[in-house]
Each structure stands twice: as C-alpha cells, then as structure tokens.
Amino acid sequence: MKVKVKKDTCIGCGACTVIADHVFQIGDDGLAEVIHPIENESEKIANIPNEEKENVIDASESCPTGAIEVIENEEHE
C-alpha cells in the first residue's frame, strides 16, 4: 500500500497527523505531506508499513477534503 497527499485539495487541518503521526506531517507550506516520500514524477508518495495501514486508512476516511489518496499495490506484498 502507498499513500499520497493531494496538495491542491489539502486544507492543512492536521487530522491525518493526529491519526497517523508516523506517516504524515504538516510541511513548511502549512499543508499535510508524507514523512518519508519516494519520488514518483512530481508527486510525493510513501510506502506504508503494515503496522500503519489501518491508521492511514482511518486518516484517509477522516480527511474533510478527501486529500489523502490510498494506492493499493498491484502486486502481493
């Protein structure tokens, strides 16, 4: 599983940082971002460790603007 924050949708409310503080942080721009991104073209995407998957899904579902996109891996992990 991977995750990214859609910066054009994020309002910087910080809900994701409370729910999944090992995955998300508020960046210098005041918007949420993943903490350990892997570069994927112009987007910052993070691989999610198994122990954080539930928190990331909760954060995505709790985001008031839908700015957190969870990407299911096509291959079996």
C-alpha distances in whole Angstrom, upper triangle without the diagonal:
4,7,11,14,16,19,22,21,20,24,23,24,21,20,17,18,20,17,14,17,15,12,15,18,21,22,26,26,25,22,19,16,13,15,14,13,13,15,15,18,19,16,14,10,9,6,6,8,8,11,10,8,11,12,10,10,14,14,13,15,18,18,21,21,17,16,13,11,7,6,5,5,9,10,10,8
4,7,11,13,16,19,18,18,21,20,21,19,19,15,16,19,16,14,16,14,11,12,16,18,19,22,22,22,19,15,13,10,12,11,10,10,12,11,15,15,12,10,7,5,4,5,9,11,13,11,9,12,13,9,11,14,13,12,15,17,16,20,19,16,14,11,8,6,5,6,7,11,12,13,11
4,7,10,13,15,15,14,17,16,18,16,15,12,13,16,14,12,14,13,9,10,13,15,16,19,19,19,15,12,10,8,11,11,9,10,12,12,14,14,10,9,6,5,7,7,11,13,14,11,10,12,12,8,9,12,11,9,13,14,13,16,15,12,10,7,6,5,6,9,10,14,16,16,15
4,6,9,12,12,11,15,14,16,15,15,12,13,16,15,13,14,14,10,9,12,13,14,17,16,16,12,10,7,7,10,11,9,10,11,10,13,11,8,6,5,6,9,10,14,16,17,14,13,15,14,10,12,14,12,10,14,15,13,15,14,11,8,6,5,7,8,12,13,16,18,20,18
4,6,9,8,7,11,11,13,12,13,10,12,15,14,13,14,14,11,9,11,11,11,14,13,13,9,7,6,7,11,12,11,13,13,13,14,12,9,8,8,10,13,13,17,19,19,16,15,17,15,11,13,14,11,9,13,13,10,13,11,9,6,5,6,9,11,15,17,20,22,23,22
4,6,6,6,10,11,13,14,15,13,15,18,17,16,17,18,15,12,14,13,13,15,13,13,10,9,9,11,14,16,13,15,14,13,14,11,9,9,10,13,16,17,20,22,23,19,18,20,18,14,15,16,13,11,14,15,11,13,10,8,5,6,7,11,12,16,18,21,24,25,24
4,5,5,8,9,12,13,15,13,15,18,18,17,18,19,16,13,13,11,11,12,10,10,7,8,8,11,14,16,14,16,15,15,15,12,9,10,12,14,18,19,22,25,25,21,21,22,20,17,18,19,15,14,17,16,13,13,11,11,7,9,11,14,16,20,22,24,27,29,27
4,6,8,11,14,15,17,16,18,21,21,20,21,22,19,16,16,14,14,15,12,12,9,11,12,15,18,20,17,19,18,17,16,13,12,13,15,18,21,22,26,28,28,24,24,24,22,19,20,21,17,15,18,17,14,13,10,11,8,11,12,16,18,21,24,26,29,31,30
4,7,9,11,13,14,14,16,18,19,19,20,21,18,15,16,14,15,16,13,13,10,10,12,15,18,20,18,20,20,19,19,16,14,15,15,18,21,21,25,26,27,23,22,22,20,17,17,18,15,13,14,14,10,10,6,7,5,9,11,14,17,20,23,25,28,30,29
4,6,8,9,11,11,12,15,16,16,16,18,16,12,12,11,11,14,11,9,6,7,9,12,15,18,17,19,19,19,20,17,14,14,15,17,20,20,23,25,25,21,20,21,18,15,16,16,13,11,14,12,9,9,6,8,5,8,11,14,17,21,23,26,29,30,29
4,6,8,10,11,13,15,16,17,17,20,17,14,13,10,12,13,11,8,6,8,11,15,17,20,20,22,22,22,23,20,17,17,18,20,23,22,25,27,27,23,23,22,20,18,18,18,14,14,15,13,10,9,7,10,8,11,15,18,21,24,27,30,32,33,32
4,5,8,9,10,12,14,14,14,17,15,11,10,7,9,11,9,6,4,6,9,13,15,18,18,21,21,22,23,20,17,16,17,18,21,21,23,25,24,21,21,21,18,16,18,17,13,13,15,13,10,10,10,12,10,11,15,18,21,24,27,30,32,33,31
4,6,8,9,10,12,13,13,17,15,12,11,9,12,14,12,9,8,8,12,15,16,20,20,23,24,25,26,23,20,19,20,20,23,21,24,25,24,20,21,20,17,16,17,15,12,13,14,11,8,8,10,12,11,12,16,18,22,25,28,31,33,33,32
4,5,5,7,9,10,10,13,12,9,8,7,10,13,13,9,8,7,10,12,13,17,18,21,23,24,25,23,20,18,18,18,20,19,21,22,21,17,18,17,14,13,15,13,10,12,13,10,9,10,12,13,11,12,15,17,21,23,26,29,31,31,29
4,5,5,6,9,10,13,12,10,10,10,14,17,16,13,11,9,12,13,15,18,19,22,24,25,26,24,21,19,18,18,20,18,20,21,19,15,16,15,11,11,12,10,7,9,10,7,7,9,11,11,11,11,14,16,19,22,25,28,30,30,28
4,5,5,6,7,10,9,6,8,9,13,16,16,13,11,8,9,10,12,15,16,19,21,21,24,22,18,16,15,14,16,14,16,17,16,12,13,12,9,8,10,8,5,7,9,7,7,10,11,11,10,8,12,13,16,18,21,25,26,26,24
4,6,5,5,8,8,5,5,7,11,14,15,12,11,8,9,9,10,14,15,19,21,22,24,22,19,16,16,14,16,14,16,18,16,12,14,14,10,10,13,11,8,11,13,11,10,13,15,14,13,11,15,15,18,21,23,26,28,28,25
4,6,6,9,10,9,9,11,14,17,18,15,14,11,13,13,13,17,18,22,24,25,28,26,23,20,19,17,19,16,17,18,16,13,15,13,10,11,13,11,8,12,13,11,11,14,16,16,15,14,17,17,21,22,25,28,30,29,26
4,6,9,9,9,11,13,16,20,20,17,15,12,14,13,14,16,18,21,24,25,27,26,22,20,18,16,17,14,15,15,13,10,11,10,6,8,10,7,6,10,11,9,10,13,16,15,14,12,15,15,18,20,22,26,27,26,24
4,6,6,6,9,12,15,18,19,17,15,11,11,10,10,13,15,18,20,22,24,23,20,17,15,13,13,11,12,13,11,7,9,9,5,6,9,8,7,10,12,11,12,15,17,15,14,12,14,13,16,17,20,23,24,23,21
4,5,5,7,10,13,16,18,16,14,11,11,10,9,12,14,18,20,22,25,23,20,17,16,13,14,12,13,15,13,10,12,12,9,9,13,12,10,13,15,14,14,17,18,18,16,14,16,16,19,20,22,26,26,26,23
4,6,8,12,14,17,19,18,16,13,11,9,7,9,12,15,18,20,23,22,19,16,14,11,12,10,10,12,10,8,11,12,9,10,13,13,12,14,17,16,16,20,21,19,18,15,16,16,18,19,20,24,24,23,20
4,7,11,12,16,17,16,14,10,8,6,5,7,9,12,15,17,20,19,16,12,11,8,9,8,9,12,11,8,10,12,9,8,11,12,10,12,15,15,14,18,18,16,14,11,13,12,14,16,17,21,22,21,19
4,7,9,13,14,12,10,6,6,5,5,9,10,14,16,17,20,18,15,12,11,10,12,11,13,15,14,11,13,14,11,9,12,12,9,11,14,13,12,15,16,15,12,10,12,13,15,18,19,23,24,24,22
4,6,10,11,9,8,6,6,6,6,10,11,15,17,19,21,19,16,13,13,12,15,14,16,19,18,14,16,17,14,12,16,15,12,14,17,15,14,16,16,16,14,12,15,16,19,21,23,26,28,28,25
4,7,8,6,5,4,6,9,9,13,14,17,18,20,21,19,16,14,15,15,18,18,20,22,21,18,19,20,17,15,18,17,14,15,18,16,14,16,15,16,13,13,16,18,21,24,25,29,30,31,29
4,5,5,6,6,6,9,9,12,13,16,16,18,19,16,14,12,14,15,18,19,21,24,23,20,21,23,19,18,20,20,17,18,21,19,16,18,17,18,14,15,17,19,21,25,26,29,31,32,29
4,5,7,9,10,12,12,15,15,18,18,20,21,18,16,15,17,18,22,22,25,28,27,24,25,26,23,21,24,24,20,21,24,22,19,21,20,21,17,18,21,23,25,28,29,32,34,35,33
4,6,8,10,13,14,17,16,19,18,20,20,16,15,14,17,19,22,23,26,29,28,25,26,27,24,21,24,24,20,20,23,21,18,19,17,18,15,17,19,22,24,27,29,32,34,35,33
4,7,9,13,14,17,17,20,20,22,22,19,17,16,18,19,22,22,25,28,27,23,24,25,21,20,22,21,17,18,21,18,15,16,15,17,14,15,18,21,24,27,29,32,34,35,33
4,7,10,12,15,15,18,18,19,20,16,14,13,15,16,19,20,22,25,24,21,21,22,19,17,19,18,15,15,17,16,12,13,12,13,10,12,15,17,20,23,25,28,31,32,30
4,7,9,12,12,16,16,17,19,16,13,11,12,13,16,16,19,21,21,17,17,18,15,13,15,15,11,12,15,13,11,13,12,12,9,9,12,14,17,20,22,26,27,28,26
4,6,9,9,12,13,14,16,13,10,8,9,10,13,13,16,19,19,16,16,18,15,12,15,16,12,13,16,15,13,15,14,14,10,9,11,13,15,18,20,23,25,26,24
4,6,6,9,11,13,15,14,11,7,7,6,9,10,13,16,16,13,14,16,13,11,14,15,12,12,16,16,14,17,16,15,12,10,11,12,13,16,17,21,22,23,20
4,6,10,12,15,17,16,13,9,9,8,10,11,13,16,16,13,15,17,14,12,16,17,14,15,19,19,17,20,20,19,15,13,15,15,16,19,19,23,23,24,21
4,7,10,13,15,15,13,9,8,6,8,9,11,15,15,13,15,18,16,14,17,19,16,17,21,21,20,23,22,21,17,15,16,15,16,18,17,21,21,22,19
4,6,9,12,11,9,5,5,4,8,10,13,16,17,15,16,19,17,14,17,19,17,17,21,21,19,22,21,19,16,14,14,14,14,16,16,19,20,21,19
4,6,10,10,9,6,5,6,8,11,13,17,19,17,17,20,19,16,19,22,20,19,23,24,22,25,23,21,18,16,15,14,13,15,14,17,18,19,17
4,6,7,6,5,6,8,11,14,17,20,22,20,20,23,22,19,21,24,21,20,24,25,23,26,24,21,18,17,15,16,15,17,16,18,19,21,20
4,6,5,6,7,9,11,15,18,21,23,21,20,23,23,19,21,24,22,20,23,25,23,25,23,20,17,16,14,15,13,15,14,16,18,20,19
4,6,8,10,13,15,19,22,25,27,24,24,27,26,22,24,26,24,22,26,27,24,26,24,22,18,18,16,17,15,18,17,19,20,23,23
4,7,10,13,16,19,22,25,27,24,24,26,25,22,23,25,23,21,24,25,22,24,21,20,16,16,15,17,16,19,19,21,23,26,25
4,6,10,13,16,19,22,24,21,20,23,21,18,19,22,19,17,21,22,19,21,18,16,13,13,12,13,13,16,17,19,21,23,22
4,7,10,13,16,19,21,18,18,20,19,15,18,20,17,16,20,20,18,20,18,17,13,12,11,13,12,16,16,19,20,22,21
4,7,10,13,16,17,15,14,17,16,13,15,17,15,14,18,19,17,20,18,16,13,11,9,10,9,12,12,15,17,18,17
4,6,9,13,14,12,12,15,14,11,13,16,14,14,17,19,17,21,20,17,14,11,11,10,10,12,12,15,16,17,15
4,7,10,12,10,10,13,13,11,13,16,15,15,18,20,19,23,22,19,17,13,12,10,9,10,10,13,13,14,11
4,6,8,6,6,10,10,8,10,13,13,13,16,17,17,21,21,18,17,13,12,10,10,10,10,14,14,14,11
4,5,5,7,10,11,10,12,15,15,16,18,20,20,24,24,21,20,16,16,13,13,13,12,16,15,14,10
4,5,5,8,10,10,12,14,15,16,18,19,21,24,25,22,21,18,17,13,14,12,12,16,15,13,9
4,6,7,8,10,12,13,14,16,17,18,20,24,25,22,22,18,18,15,16,15,16,19,18,16,13
4,6,5,6,9,10,10,12,14,15,16,20,21,19,18,14,15,12,14,14,15,19,19,17,14
4,5,5,6,9,10,11,12,14,15,19,20,17,17,13,13,10,11,11,12,16,16,15,12
4,5,5,6,9,10,11,12,14,18,19,17,17,14,14,11,13,13,15,18,19,17,15
4,5,5,6,9,10,10,12,16,17,15,15,12,13,11,14,15,17,21,21,20,18
4,5,5,6,9,10,10,14,15,13,12,9,10,8,11,12,14,18,19,19,17
4,5,5,6,9,10,14,14,12,12,9,9,7,10,11,14,17,19,18,17
4,5,5,6,9,12,14,12,13,10,12,11,14,15,18,21,23,22,20
4,5,5,6,10,11,10,10,8,10,10,14,15,18,22,23,23,21
4,5,5,9,9,7,8,5,7,7,11,13,16,19,22,22,21
4,6,8,10,7,10,8,10,10,13,15,19,21,24,23,23
4,6,9,8,10,9,12,13,16,18,22,25,27,26,25
4,6,5,7,7,10,12,16,18,21,24,27,27,26
4,6,8,10,13,15,19,21,25,27,30,30,29
4,5,8,11,14,17,20,23,26,29,30,29
4,6,8,10,14,16,20,22,25,26,25
4,6,10,13,16,19,22,24,26,25
4,6,10,13,16,19,21,22,21
4,6,10,13,15,18,19,19
4,6,10,13,15,16,15
4,6,9,12,13,13
4,6,9,10,10
4,5,7,8
4,7,9
4,6
4
